[in-house]
C-alpha cells in the first residue's frame, strides 16, 4: 500500500491541514483500507510502503510481532504475523518497506515472489 504522488493535491492538503496532520490522515486511511481488505475481503498478503504507514497498518491490524520469512533485497523481507484485530486472527504475509531500501523494481519483484 502506498499513497499517490499528485503534487498539487499533496500541497493543497498540507496547506489546509498542515504537513503532519495531512500525513497522519493518509496513514489512517491506508490503515483502514488494509483492515477492511483483510477483515472483509480475505486479503492475506500486503505490501506497505513507508515507515510511518507500515506502523499505522500493523497497529490497525493488531500485528504485534513479525517473523521474517524471505529476504527480497538488503533491508527488505517478507514476514508473517497474526492480525489480532481481525476475527479469527488470520496469519498475514507482509512486506513493510521504509526509507530508501530496495531497488526501483522492489515492489514488483516482491509481489512476484510473495510467499
Jmol script that loads the backbone (N, CA, C; Angstrom):
load data "model"
ATOM      1  N   UNK A   1       0.844  -1.155   0.000  1.00  0.00           N
ATOM      2  CA  UNK A   1       0.000   0.000   0.000  1.00  0.00           C
ATOM      3  C   UNK A   1       0.894   1.223   0.000  1.00  0.00           C
ATOM      4  N   UNK A   2       0.472   2.214  -0.707  1.00  0.00           N
ATOM      5  CA  UNK A   2       1.173   3.491  -0.670  1.00  0.00           C
ATOM      6  C   UNK A   2       0.224   4.569  -1.149  1.00  0.00           C
ATOM      7  N   UNK A   3       0.536   5.810  -0.809  1.00  0.00           N
ATOM      8  CA  UNK A   3      -0.257   6.940  -1.248  1.00  0.00           C
ATOM      9  C   UNK A   3       0.245   7.401  -2.609  1.00  0.00           C
ATOM     10  N   UNK A   4      -0.608   8.085  -3.351  1.00  0.00           N
ATOM     11  CA  UNK A   4      -0.232   8.598  -4.660  1.00  0.00           C
ATOM     12  C   UNK A   4       0.725   9.774  -4.553  1.00  0.00           C
ATOM     13  N   UNK A   5       1.149  10.251  -5.711  1.00  0.00           N
ATOM     14  CA  UNK A   5       2.134  11.320  -5.738  1.00  0.00           C
ATOM     15  C   UNK A   5       1.638  12.511  -6.555  1.00  0.00           C
ATOM     16  N   UNK A   6       0.383  12.897  -6.401  1.00  0.00           N
ATOM     17  CA  UNK A   6      -0.160  14.065  -7.082  1.00  0.00           C
ATOM     18  C   UNK A   6       0.316  15.292  -6.318  1.00  0.00           C
ATOM     19  N   UNK A   7       1.324  15.962  -6.853  1.00  0.00           N
ATOM     20  CA  UNK A   7       1.984  17.072  -6.147  1.00  0.00           C
ATOM     21  C   UNK A   7       1.020  18.187  -5.772  1.00  0.00           C
ATOM     22  N   UNK A   8       0.086  18.522  -6.652  1.00  0.00           N
ATOM     23  CA  UNK A   8      -0.861  19.597  -6.352  1.00  0.00           C
ATOM     24  C   UNK A   8      -1.802  19.212  -5.221  1.00  0.00           C
ATOM     25  N   UNK A   9      -2.305  17.992  -5.251  1.00  0.00           N
ATOM     26  CA  UNK A   9      -3.214  17.536  -4.200  1.00  0.00           C
ATOM     27  C   UNK A   9      -2.498  17.452  -2.862  1.00  0.00           C
ATOM     28  N   UNK A  10      -1.273  16.980  -2.874  1.00  0.00           N
ATOM     29  CA  UNK A  10      -0.489  16.897  -1.634  1.00  0.00           C
ATOM     30  C   UNK A  10      -0.257  18.285  -1.066  1.00  0.00           C
ATOM     31  N   UNK A  11       0.139  19.227  -1.913  1.00  0.00           N
ATOM     32  CA  UNK A  11       0.377  20.604  -1.455  1.00  0.00           C
ATOM     33  C   UNK A  11      -0.896  21.227  -0.893  1.00  0.00           C
ATOM     34  N   UNK A  12      -2.033  20.995  -1.547  1.00  0.00           N
ATOM     35  CA  UNK A  12      -3.295  21.556  -1.066  1.00  0.00           C
ATOM     36  C   UNK A  12      -3.669  20.982   0.303  1.00  0.00           C
ATOM     37  N   UNK A  13      -3.503  19.670   0.466  1.00  0.00           N
ATOM     38  CA  UNK A  13      -3.820  19.043   1.753  1.00  0.00           C
ATOM     39  C   UNK A  13      -2.885  19.540   2.841  1.00  0.00           C
ATOM     40  N   UNK A  14      -1.604  19.678   2.513  1.00  0.00           N
ATOM     41  CA  UNK A  14      -0.644  20.156   3.507  1.00  0.00           C
ATOM     42  C   UNK A  14      -0.928  21.601   3.898  1.00  0.00           C
ATOM     43  N   UNK A  15      -1.362  22.407   2.947  1.00  0.00           N
ATOM     44  CA  UNK A  15      -1.708  23.796   3.250  1.00  0.00           C
ATOM     45  C   UNK A  15      -2.950  23.860   4.128  1.00  0.00           C
ATOM     46  N   UNK A  16      -3.948  23.056   3.794  1.00  0.00           N
ATOM     47  CA  UNK A  16      -5.209  23.078   4.542  1.00  0.00           C
ATOM     48  C   UNK A  16      -5.081  22.480   5.937  1.00  0.00           C
ATOM     49  N   UNK A  17      -4.332  21.389   6.057  1.00  0.00           N
ATOM     50  CA  UNK A  17      -4.275  20.640   7.314  1.00  0.00           C
ATOM     51  C   UNK A  17      -2.983  20.822   8.098  1.00  0.00           C
ATOM     52  N   UNK A  18      -1.928  21.205   7.411  1.00  0.00           N
ATOM     53  CA  UNK A  18      -0.588  21.172   7.981  1.00  0.00           C
ATOM     54  C   UNK A  18       0.074  19.881   7.543  1.00  0.00           C
ATOM     55  N   UNK A  19       1.394  19.900   7.420  1.00  0.00           N
ATOM     56  CA  UNK A  19       2.132  18.751   6.903  1.00  0.00           C
ATOM     57  C   UNK A  19       1.900  17.509   7.766  1.00  0.00           C
ATOM     58  N   UNK A  20       2.044  17.636   9.071  1.00  0.00           N
ATOM     59  CA  UNK A  20       1.893  16.482   9.963  1.00  0.00           C
ATOM     60  C   UNK A  20       0.495  15.898   9.944  1.00  0.00           C
ATOM     61  N   UNK A  21      -0.512  16.762   9.999  1.00  0.00           N
ATOM     62  CA  UNK A  21      -1.898  16.277  10.012  1.00  0.00           C
ATOM     63  C   UNK A  21      -2.264  15.630   8.681  1.00  0.00           C
ATOM     64  N   UNK A  22      -1.754  16.172   7.571  1.00  0.00           N
ATOM     65  CA  UNK A  22      -2.027  15.574   6.265  1.00  0.00           C
ATOM     66  C   UNK A  22      -1.417  14.176   6.193  1.00  0.00           C
ATOM     67  N   UNK A  23      -0.195  14.034   6.670  1.00  0.00           N
ATOM     68  CA  UNK A  23       0.459  12.718   6.673  1.00  0.00           C
ATOM     69  C   UNK A  23      -0.296  11.746   7.569  1.00  0.00           C
ATOM     70  N   UNK A  24      -0.716  12.216   8.742  1.00  0.00           N
ATOM     71  CA  UNK A  24      -1.483  11.360   9.656  1.00  0.00           C
ATOM     72  C   UNK A  24      -2.784  10.890   9.011  1.00  0.00           C
ATOM     73  N   UNK A  25      -3.443  11.788   8.269  1.00  0.00           N
ATOM     74  CA  UNK A  25      -4.709  11.436   7.620  1.00  0.00           C
ATOM     75  C   UNK A  25      -4.505  10.355   6.563  1.00  0.00           C
ATOM     76  N   UNK A  26      -3.454  10.484   5.765  1.00  0.00           N
ATOM     77  CA  UNK A  26      -3.160   9.481   4.734  1.00  0.00           C
ATOM     78  C   UNK A  26      -2.865   8.138   5.392  1.00  0.00           C
ATOM     79  N   UNK A  27      -2.059   8.145   6.428  1.00  0.00           N
ATOM     80  CA  UNK A  27      -1.715   6.899   7.123  1.00  0.00           C
ATOM     81  C   UNK A  27      -2.953   6.243   7.714  1.00  0.00           C
ATOM     82  N   UNK A  28      -3.854   7.042   8.287  1.00  0.00           N
ATOM     83  CA  UNK A  28      -5.079   6.500   8.879  1.00  0.00           C
ATOM     84  C   UNK A  28      -5.970   5.863   7.811  1.00  0.00           C
ATOM     85  N   UNK A  29      -6.086   6.520   6.662  1.00  0.00           N
ATOM     86  CA  UNK A  29      -6.908   5.970   5.578  1.00  0.00           C
ATOM     87  C   UNK A  29      -6.314   4.659   5.081  1.00  0.00           C
ATOM     88  N   UNK A  30      -5.007   4.624   4.857  1.00  0.00           N
ATOM     89  CA  UNK A  30      -4.374   3.394   4.382  1.00  0.00           C
ATOM     90  C   UNK A  30      -4.500   2.267   5.406  1.00  0.00           C
ATOM     91  N   UNK A  31      -4.424   2.601   6.681  1.00  0.00           N
ATOM     92  CA  UNK A  31      -4.601   1.590   7.729  1.00  0.00           C
ATOM     93  C   UNK A  31      -6.017   1.025   7.694  1.00  0.00           C
ATOM     94  N   UNK A  32      -7.013   1.886   7.509  1.00  0.00           N
ATOM     95  CA  UNK A  32      -8.406   1.422   7.434  1.00  0.00           C
ATOM     96  C   UNK A  32      -8.649   0.584   6.185  1.00  0.00           C
ATOM     97  N   UNK A  33      -8.029   0.962   5.073  1.00  0.00           N
ATOM     98  CA  UNK A  33      -8.156   0.164   3.846  1.00  0.00           C
ATOM     99  C   UNK A  33      -7.561  -1.226   4.067  1.00  0.00           C
ATOM    100  N   UNK A  34      -6.390  -1.285   4.686  1.00  0.00           N
ATOM    101  CA  UNK A  34      -5.756  -2.577   4.959  1.00  0.00           C
ATOM    102  C   UNK A  34      -6.629  -3.425   5.880  1.00  0.00           C
ATOM    103  N   UNK A  35      -7.160  -2.812   6.917  1.00  0.00           N
ATOM    104  CA  UNK A  35      -8.015  -3.541   7.858  1.00  0.00           C
ATOM    105  C   UNK A  35      -9.248  -4.094   7.149  1.00  0.00           C
ATOM    106  N   UNK A  36      -9.894  -3.278   6.329  1.00  0.00           N
ATOM    107  CA  UNK A  36     -11.074  -3.732   5.589  1.00  0.00           C
ATOM    108  C   UNK A  36     -10.708  -4.832   4.591  1.00  0.00           C
ATOM    109  N   UNK A  37      -9.572  -4.689   3.930  1.00  0.00           N
ATOM    110  CA  UNK A  37      -9.152  -5.701   2.955  1.00  0.00           C
ATOM    111  C   UNK A  37      -8.953  -7.057   3.620  1.00  0.00           C
ATOM    112  N   UNK A  38      -8.332  -7.045   4.783  1.00  0.00           N
ATOM    113  CA  UNK A  38      -8.081  -8.298   5.496  1.00  0.00           C
ATOM    114  C   UNK A  38      -9.367  -8.841   6.115  1.00  0.00           C
ATOM    115  N   UNK A  39     -10.115  -7.981   6.798  1.00  0.00           N
ATOM    116  CA  UNK A  39     -11.305  -8.428   7.527  1.00  0.00           C
ATOM    117  C   UNK A  39     -12.474  -8.768   6.616  1.00  0.00           C
ATOM    118  N   UNK A  40     -12.678  -7.980   5.572  1.00  0.00           N
ATOM    119  CA  UNK A  40     -13.884  -8.142   4.753  1.00  0.00           C
ATOM    120  C   UNK A  40     -13.649  -8.858   3.425  1.00  0.00           C
ATOM    121  N   UNK A  41     -12.444  -8.746   2.886  1.00  0.00           N
ATOM    122  CA  UNK A  41     -12.169  -9.333   1.580  1.00  0.00           C
ATOM    123  C   UNK A  41     -11.289 -10.573   1.639  1.00  0.00           C
ATOM    124  N   UNK A  42     -10.761 -10.871   2.815  1.00  0.00           N
ATOM    125  CA  UNK A  42      -9.936 -12.057   2.959  1.00  0.00           C
ATOM    126  C   UNK A  42      -8.523 -11.923   2.429  1.00  0.00           C
ATOM    127  N   UNK A  43      -8.060 -10.694   2.227  1.00  0.00           N
ATOM    128  CA  UNK A  43      -6.690 -10.480   1.766  1.00  0.00           C
ATOM    129  C   UNK A  43      -5.729 -11.031   2.817  1.00  0.00           C
ATOM    130  N   UNK A  44      -4.710 -11.741   2.372  1.00  0.00           N
ATOM    131  CA  UNK A  44      -3.742 -12.329   3.304  1.00  0.00           C
ATOM    132  C   UNK A  44      -2.298 -11.954   2.977  1.00  0.00           C
ATOM    133  N   UNK A  45      -2.118 -11.019   2.045  1.00  0.00           N
ATOM    134  CA  UNK A  45      -0.789 -10.538   1.712  1.00  0.00           C
ATOM    135  C   UNK A  45      -0.825  -9.046   1.447  1.00  0.00           C
ATOM    136  N   UNK A  46       0.090  -8.306   2.063  1.00  0.00           N
ATOM    137  CA  UNK A  46       0.138  -6.857   1.911  1.00  0.00           C
ATOM    138  C   UNK A  46       1.559  -6.377   1.670  1.00  0.00           C
ATOM    139  N   UNK A  47       1.712  -5.443   0.734  1.00  0.00           N
ATOM    140  CA  UNK A  47       2.946  -4.693   0.542  1.00  0.00           C
ATOM    141  C   UNK A  47       2.648  -3.297   1.037  1.00  0.00           C
ATOM    142  N   UNK A  48       3.431  -2.800   1.979  1.00  0.00           N
ATOM    143  CA  UNK A  48       3.184  -1.469   2.534  1.00  0.00           C
ATOM    144  C   UNK A  48       4.457  -0.648   2.420  1.00  0.00           C
ATOM    145  N   UNK A  49       4.351   0.508   1.758  1.00  0.00           N
ATOM    146  CA  UNK A  49       5.499   1.387   1.567  1.00  0.00           C
ATOM    147  C   UNK A  49       5.400   2.559   2.528  1.00  0.00           C
ATOM    148  N   UNK A  50       6.505   2.857   3.189  1.00  0.00           N
ATOM    149  CA  UNK A  50       6.561   3.985   4.112  1.00  0.00           C
ATOM    150  C   UNK A  50       6.630   3.500   5.544  1.00  0.00           C
ATOM    151  N   UNK A  51       7.590   3.984   6.272  1.00  0.00           N
ATOM    152  CA  UNK A  51       7.772   3.547   7.654  1.00  0.00           C
ATOM    153  C   UNK A  51       6.604   3.888   8.558  1.00  0.00           C
ATOM    154  N   UNK A  52       6.148   5.116   8.522  1.00  0.00           N
ATOM    155  CA  UNK A  52       5.013   5.517   9.366  1.00  0.00           C
ATOM    156  C   UNK A  52       3.739   4.810   8.917  1.00  0.00           C
ATOM    157  N   UNK A  53       3.564   4.656   7.617  1.00  0.00           N
ATOM    158  CA  UNK A  53       2.392   3.952   7.098  1.00  0.00           C
ATOM    159  C   UNK A  53       2.433   2.484   7.519  1.00  0.00           C
ATOM    160  N   UNK A  54       3.608   1.873   7.464  1.00  0.00           N
ATOM    161  CA  UNK A  54       3.744   0.481   7.904  1.00  0.00           C
ATOM    162  C   UNK A  54       3.321   0.337   9.358  1.00  0.00           C
ATOM    163  N   UNK A  55       3.750   1.276  10.185  1.00  0.00           N
ATOM    164  CA  UNK A  55       3.356   1.246  11.596  1.00  0.00           C
ATOM    165  C   UNK A  55       1.860   1.408  11.775  1.00  0.00           C
ATOM    166  N   UNK A  56       1.258   2.332  11.036  1.00  0.00           N
ATOM    167  CA  UNK A  56      -0.189   2.547  11.140  1.00  0.00           C
ATOM    168  C   UNK A  56      -0.961   1.306  10.710  1.00  0.00           C
ATOM    169  N   UNK A  57      -0.521   0.670   9.633  1.00  0.00           N
ATOM    170  CA  UNK A  57      -1.202  -0.526   9.125  1.00  0.00           C
ATOM    171  C   UNK A  57      -1.067  -1.681  10.113  1.00  0.00           C
ATOM    172  N   UNK A  58       0.130  -1.936  10.611  1.00  0.00           N
ATOM    173  CA  UNK A  58       0.303  -3.054  11.542  1.00  0.00           C
ATOM    174  C   UNK A  58      -0.448  -2.809  12.848  1.00  0.00           C
ATOM    175  N   UNK A  59      -0.482  -1.556  13.321  1.00  0.00           N
ATOM    176  CA  UNK A  59      -1.266  -1.261  14.537  1.00  0.00           C
ATOM    177  C   UNK A  59      -2.751  -1.508  14.295  1.00  0.00           C
ATOM    178  N   UNK A  60      -3.280  -1.045  13.162  1.00  0.00           N
ATOM    179  CA  UNK A  60      -4.706  -1.226  12.868  1.00  0.00           C
ATOM    180  C   UNK A  60      -5.075  -2.703  12.786  1.00  0.00           C
ATOM    181  N   UNK A  61      -4.165  -3.510  12.247  1.00  0.00           N
ATOM    182  CA  UNK A  61      -4.418  -4.943  12.117  1.00  0.00           C
ATOM    183  C   UNK A  61      -4.158  -5.710  13.410  1.00  0.00           C
ATOM    184  N   UNK A  62      -3.521  -5.063  14.353  1.00  0.00           N
ATOM    185  CA  UNK A  62      -3.184  -5.744  15.598  1.00  0.00           C
ATOM    186  C   UNK A  62      -2.006  -6.684  15.454  1.00  0.00           C
ATOM    187  N   UNK A  63      -1.145  -6.441  14.473  1.00  0.00           N
ATOM    188  CA  UNK A  63       0.059  -7.267  14.285  1.00  0.00           C
ATOM    189  C   UNK A  63       1.085  -6.797  15.303  1.00  0.00           C
ATOM    190  N   UNK A  64       1.398  -7.663  16.255  1.00  0.00           N
ATOM    191  CA  UNK A  64       2.315  -7.290  17.345  1.00  0.00           C
ATOM    192  C   UNK A  64       3.715  -7.855  17.175  1.00  0.00           C
ATOM    193  N   UNK A  65       3.841  -8.874  16.346  1.00  0.00           N
ATOM    194  CA  UNK A  65       5.152  -9.497  16.122  1.00  0.00           C
ATOM    195  C   UNK A  65       5.195 -10.008  14.694  1.00  0.00           C
ATOM    196  N   UNK A  66       6.383  -9.972  14.116  1.00  0.00           N
ATOM    197  CA  UNK A  66       6.576 -10.468  12.763  1.00  0.00           C
ATOM    198  C   UNK A  66       7.698 -11.495  12.747  1.00  0.00           C
ATOM    199  N   UNK A  67       7.558 -12.473  11.909  1.00  0.00           N
ATOM    200  CA  UNK A  67       8.602 -13.478  11.690  1.00  0.00           C
ATOM    201  C   UNK A  67       9.092 -13.304  10.257  1.00  0.00           C
ATOM    202  N   UNK A  68      10.362 -12.959  10.101  1.00  0.00           N
ATOM    203  CA  UNK A  68      10.919 -12.791   8.762  1.00  0.00           C
ATOM    204  C   UNK A  68      10.922 -14.130   8.050  1.00  0.00           C
ATOM    205  N   UNK A  69      10.480 -14.116   6.787  1.00  0.00           N
ATOM    206  CA  UNK A  69      10.368 -15.372   6.053  1.00  0.00           C
ATOM    207  C   UNK A  69      11.205 -15.424   4.784  1.00  0.00           C
ATOM    208  N   UNK A  70      11.347 -14.298   4.083  1.00  0.00           N
ATOM    209  CA  UNK A  70      12.083 -14.326   2.818  1.00  0.00           C
ATOM    210  C   UNK A  70      12.658 -12.945   2.514  1.00  0.00           C
ATOM    211  N   UNK A  71      13.964 -12.879   2.376  1.00  0.00           N
ATOM    212  CA  UNK A  71      14.622 -11.615   2.008  1.00  0.00           C
ATOM    213  C   UNK A  71      14.388 -11.345   0.531  1.00  0.00           C
ATOM    214  N   UNK A  72      14.004 -10.094   0.227  1.00  0.00           N
ATOM    215  CA  UNK A  72      13.787  -9.681  -1.154  1.00  0.00           C
ATOM    216  C   UNK A  72      14.952  -8.824  -1.635  1.00  0.00           C
ATOM    217  N   UNK A  73      15.405  -7.916  -0.791  1.00  0.00           N
ATOM    218  CA  UNK A  73      16.532  -7.027  -1.049  1.00  0.00           C
ATOM    219  C   UNK A  73      17.186  -6.738   0.296  1.00  0.00           C
ATOM    220  N   UNK A  74      18.410  -6.209   0.293  1.00  0.00           N
ATOM    221  CA  UNK A  74      19.006  -5.838   1.578  1.00  0.00           C
ATOM    222  C   UNK A  74      18.091  -4.882   2.349  1.00  0.00           C
ATOM    223  N   UNK A  75      17.753  -5.257   3.559  1.00  0.00           N
ATOM    224  CA  UNK A  75      16.900  -4.431   4.409  1.00  0.00           C
ATOM    225  C   UNK A  75      15.411  -4.597   4.185  1.00  0.00           C
ATOM    226  N   UNK A  76      15.010  -5.479   3.266  1.00  0.00           N
ATOM    227  CA  UNK A  76      13.594  -5.662   2.950  1.00  0.00           C
ATOM    228  C   UNK A  76      13.294  -7.152   2.846  1.00  0.00           C
ATOM    229  N   UNK A  77      12.302  -7.610   3.611  1.00  0.00           N
ATOM    230  CA  UNK A  77      11.952  -9.031   3.598  1.00  0.00           C
ATOM    231  C   UNK A  77      10.457  -9.221   3.785  1.00  0.00           C
ATOM    232  N   UNK A  78       9.973 -10.329   3.256  1.00  0.00           N
ATOM    233  CA  UNK A  78       8.613 -10.749   3.584  1.00  0.00           C
ATOM    234  C   UNK A  78       8.621 -11.236   5.028  1.00  0.00           C
ATOM    235  N   UNK A  79       7.511 -11.059   5.692  1.00  0.00           N
ATOM    236  CA  UNK A  79       7.363 -11.530   7.061  1.00  0.00           C
ATOM    237  C   UNK A  79       5.948 -12.063   7.235  1.00  0.00           C
ATOM    238  N   UNK A  80       5.747 -12.804   8.291  1.00  0.00           N
ATOM    239  CA  UNK A  80       4.392 -13.252   8.611  1.00  0.00           C
ATOM    240  C   UNK A  80       4.054 -12.777  10.017  1.00  0.00           C
ATOM    241  N   UNK A  81       2.788 -12.481  10.203  1.00  0.00           N
ATOM    242  CA  UNK A  81       2.305 -12.031  11.504  1.00  0.00           C
ATOM    243  C   UNK A  81       0.818 -12.267  11.617  1.00  0.00           C
ATOM    244  N   UNK A  82       0.345 -12.324  12.837  1.00  0.00           N
ATOM    245  CA  UNK A  82      -1.063 -12.591  13.112  1.00  0.00           C
ATOM    246  C   UNK A  82      -1.811 -11.278  13.281  1.00  0.00           C
ATOM    247  N   UNK A  83      -2.917 -11.126  12.558  1.00  0.00           N
ATOM    248  CA  UNK A  83      -3.759  -9.930  12.633  1.00  0.00           C
ATOM    249  C   UNK A  83      -4.755 -10.106  13.779  1.00  0.00           C
ATOM    250  N   UNK A  84      -4.358  -9.715  14.977  1.00  0.00           N
ATOM    251  CA  UNK A  84      -5.191  -9.961  16.158  1.00  0.00           C
ATOM    252  C   UNK A  84      -6.424  -9.062  16.219  1.00  0.00           C
ATOM    253  N   UNK A  85      -6.488  -8.013  15.405  1.00  0.00           N
ATOM    254  CA  UNK A  85      -7.660  -7.131  15.392  1.00  0.00           C
ATOM    255  C   UNK A  85      -8.741  -7.633  14.440  1.00  0.00           C
ATOM    256  N   UNK A  86      -8.496  -8.755  13.781  1.00  0.00           N
ATOM    257  CA  UNK A  86      -9.429  -9.314  12.812  1.00  0.00           C
ATOM    258  C   UNK A  86      -9.969 -10.632  13.352  1.00  0.00           C
ATOM    259  N   UNK A  87     -11.264 -10.857  13.175  1.00  0.00           N
ATOM    260  CA  UNK A  87     -11.882 -12.098  13.634  1.00  0.00           C
ATOM    261  C   UNK A  87     -11.124 -13.302  13.086  1.00  0.00           C
ATOM    262  N   UNK A  88     -10.830 -14.253  13.946  1.00  0.00           N
ATOM    263  CA  UNK A  88     -10.094 -15.449  13.564  1.00  0.00           C
ATOM    264  C   UNK A  88      -8.588 -15.264  13.581  1.00  0.00           C
ATOM    265  N   UNK A  89      -8.139 -14.046  13.791  1.00  0.00           N
ATOM    266  CA  UNK A  89      -6.714 -13.718  13.862  1.00  0.00           C
ATOM    267  C   UNK A  89      -5.899 -14.381  12.751  1.00  0.00           C
ATOM    268  N   UNK A  90      -6.221 -14.054  11.486  1.00  0.00           N
ATOM    269  CA  UNK A  90      -5.510 -14.705  10.380  1.00  0.00           C
ATOM    270  C   UNK A  90      -4.028 -14.345  10.350  1.00  0.00           C
ATOM    271  N   UNK A  91      -3.245 -15.269   9.814  1.00  0.00           N
ATOM    272  CA  UNK A  91      -1.823 -15.022   9.591  1.00  0.00           C
ATOM    273  C   UNK A  91      -1.689 -14.334   8.238  1.00  0.00           C
ATOM    274  N   UNK A  92      -0.921 -13.259   8.219  1.00  0.00           N
ATOM    275  CA  UNK A  92      -0.724 -12.478   7.004  1.00  0.00           C
ATOM    276  C   UNK A  92       0.721 -12.557   6.552  1.00  0.00           C
ATOM    277  N   UNK A  93       0.912 -12.453   5.256  1.00  0.00           N
ATOM    278  CA  UNK A  93       2.233 -12.213   4.690  1.00  0.00           C
ATOM    279  C   UNK A  93       2.337 -10.716   4.470  1.00  0.00           C
ATOM    280  N   UNK A  94       3.367 -10.091   5.008  1.00  0.00           N
ATOM    281  CA  UNK A  94       3.527  -8.645   4.846  1.00  0.00           C
ATOM    282  C   UNK A  94       4.957  -8.319   4.437  1.00  0.00           C
ATOM    283  N   UNK A  95       5.071  -7.311   3.598  1.00  0.00           N
ATOM    284  CA  UNK A  95       6.361  -6.748   3.272  1.00  0.00           C
ATOM    285  C   UNK A  95       6.238  -5.268   3.589  1.00  0.00           C
ATOM    286  N   UNK A  96       7.019  -4.813   4.548  1.00  0.00           N
ATOM    287  CA  UNK A  96       6.987  -3.432   5.004  1.00  0.00           C
ATOM    288  C   UNK A  96       8.249  -2.749   4.502  1.00  0.00           C
ATOM    289  N   UNK A  97       8.087  -1.771   3.614  1.00  0.00           N
ATOM    290  CA  UNK A  97       9.236  -1.095   3.011  1.00  0.00           C
ATOM    291  C   UNK A  97       9.287   0.341   3.513  1.00  0.00           C
ATOM    292  N   UNK A  98      10.387   0.676   4.137  1.00  0.00           N
ATOM    293  CA  UNK A  98      10.555   2.060   4.585  1.00  0.00           C
ATOM    294  C   UNK A  98      11.841   2.624   4.013  1.00  0.00           C
ATOM    295  N   UNK A  99      11.948   3.929   4.043  1.00  0.00           N
ATOM    296  CA  UNK A  99      13.184   4.578   3.628  1.00  0.00           C
ATOM    297  C   UNK A  99      13.582   4.285   2.201  1.00  0.00           C
ATOM    298  N   UNK A 100      14.871   4.299   1.976  1.00  0.00           N
ATOM    299  CA  UNK A 100      15.412   4.111   0.632  1.00  0.00           C
ATOM    300  C   UNK A 100      15.866   2.683   0.392  1.00  0.00           C
ATOM    301  N   UNK A 101      15.280   1.736   1.074  1.00  0.00           N
ATOM    302  CA  UNK A 101      15.662   0.342   0.893  1.00  0.00           C
ATOM    303  C   UNK A 101      15.068  -0.209  -0.392  1.00  0.00           C
ATOM    304  N   UNK A 102      15.833  -1.047  -1.065  1.00  0.00           N
ATOM    305  CA  UNK A 102      15.339  -1.765  -2.223  1.00  0.00           C
ATOM    306  C   UNK A 102      15.528  -1.039  -3.533  1.00  0.00           C
ATOM    307  N   UNK A 103      15.610  -1.829  -4.586  1.00  0.00           N
ATOM    308  CA  UNK A 103      15.764  -1.290  -5.929  1.00  0.00           C
ATOM    309  C   UNK A 103      14.462  -0.718  -6.460  1.00  0.00           C
ATOM    310  N   UNK A 104      14.541  -0.102  -7.630  1.00  0.00           N
ATOM    311  CA  UNK A 104      13.367   0.556  -8.203  1.00  0.00           C
ATOM    312  C   UNK A 104      12.252  -0.423  -8.536  1.00  0.00           C
ATOM    313  N   UNK A 105      12.585  -1.682  -8.750  1.00  0.00           N
ATOM    314  CA  UNK A 105      11.578  -2.687  -9.077  1.00  0.00           C
ATOM    315  C   UNK A 105      11.218  -3.564  -7.873  1.00  0.00           C
ATOM    316  N   UNK A 106      11.570  -3.113  -6.688  1.00  0.00           N
ATOM    317  CA  UNK A 106      11.382  -3.926  -5.482  1.00  0.00           C
ATOM    318  C   UNK A 106       9.950  -4.415  -5.310  1.00  0.00           C
ATOM    319  N   UNK A 107       8.979  -3.532  -5.381  1.00  0.00           N
ATOM    320  CA  UNK A 107       7.598  -3.938  -5.097  1.00  0.00           C
ATOM    321  C   UNK A 107       7.083  -4.927  -6.132  1.00  0.00           C
ATOM    322  N   UNK A 108       7.454  -4.745  -7.386  1.00  0.00           N
ATOM    323  CA  UNK A 108       7.054  -5.692  -8.425  1.00  0.00           C
ATOM    324  C   UNK A 108       7.673  -7.057  -8.167  1.00  0.00           C
ATOM    325  N   UNK A 109       8.974  -7.081  -7.911  1.00  0.00           N
ATOM    326  CA  UNK A 109       9.644  -8.353  -7.629  1.00  0.00           C
ATOM    327  C   UNK A 109       9.104  -9.003  -6.370  1.00  0.00           C
ATOM    328  N   UNK A 110       8.862  -8.188  -5.351  1.00  0.00           N
ATOM    329  CA  UNK A 110       8.361  -8.737  -4.081  1.00  0.00           C
ATOM    330  C   UNK A 110       7.015  -9.412  -4.288  1.00  0.00           C
ATOM    331  N   UNK A 111       6.137  -8.781  -5.048  1.00  0.00           N
ATOM    332  CA  UNK A 111       4.816  -9.377  -5.256  1.00  0.00           C
ATOM    333  C   UNK A 111       4.923 -10.669  -6.059  1.00  0.00           C
ATOM    334  N   UNK A 112       5.807 -10.680  -7.046  1.00  0.00           N
ATOM    335  CA  UNK A 112       6.001 -11.886  -7.849  1.00  0.00           C
ATOM    336  C   UNK A 112       6.587 -13.021  -7.013  1.00  0.00           C
ATOM    337  N   UNK A 113       7.340 -12.681  -5.968  1.00  0.00           N
ATOM    338  CA  UNK A 113       7.980 -13.684  -5.102  1.00  0.00           C
ATOM    339  C   UNK A 113       7.208 -13.919  -3.803  1.00  0.00           C
ATOM    340  N   UNK A 114       6.005 -13.371  -3.713  1.00  0.00           N
ATOM    341  CA  UNK A 114       5.245 -13.459  -2.458  1.00  0.00           C
ATOM    342  C   UNK A 114       5.087 -14.898  -2.004  1.00  0.00           C
ATOM    343  N   UNK A 115       5.220 -15.094  -0.681  1.00  0.00           N
ATOM    344  CA  UNK A 115       5.060 -16.458  -0.155  1.00  0.00           C
ATOM    345  C   UNK A 115       3.618 -16.944  -0.285  1.00  0.00           C
TER     346      UNK A 115
END
end "model"
wireframe off; spacefill off
backbone 0.3
color backbone group
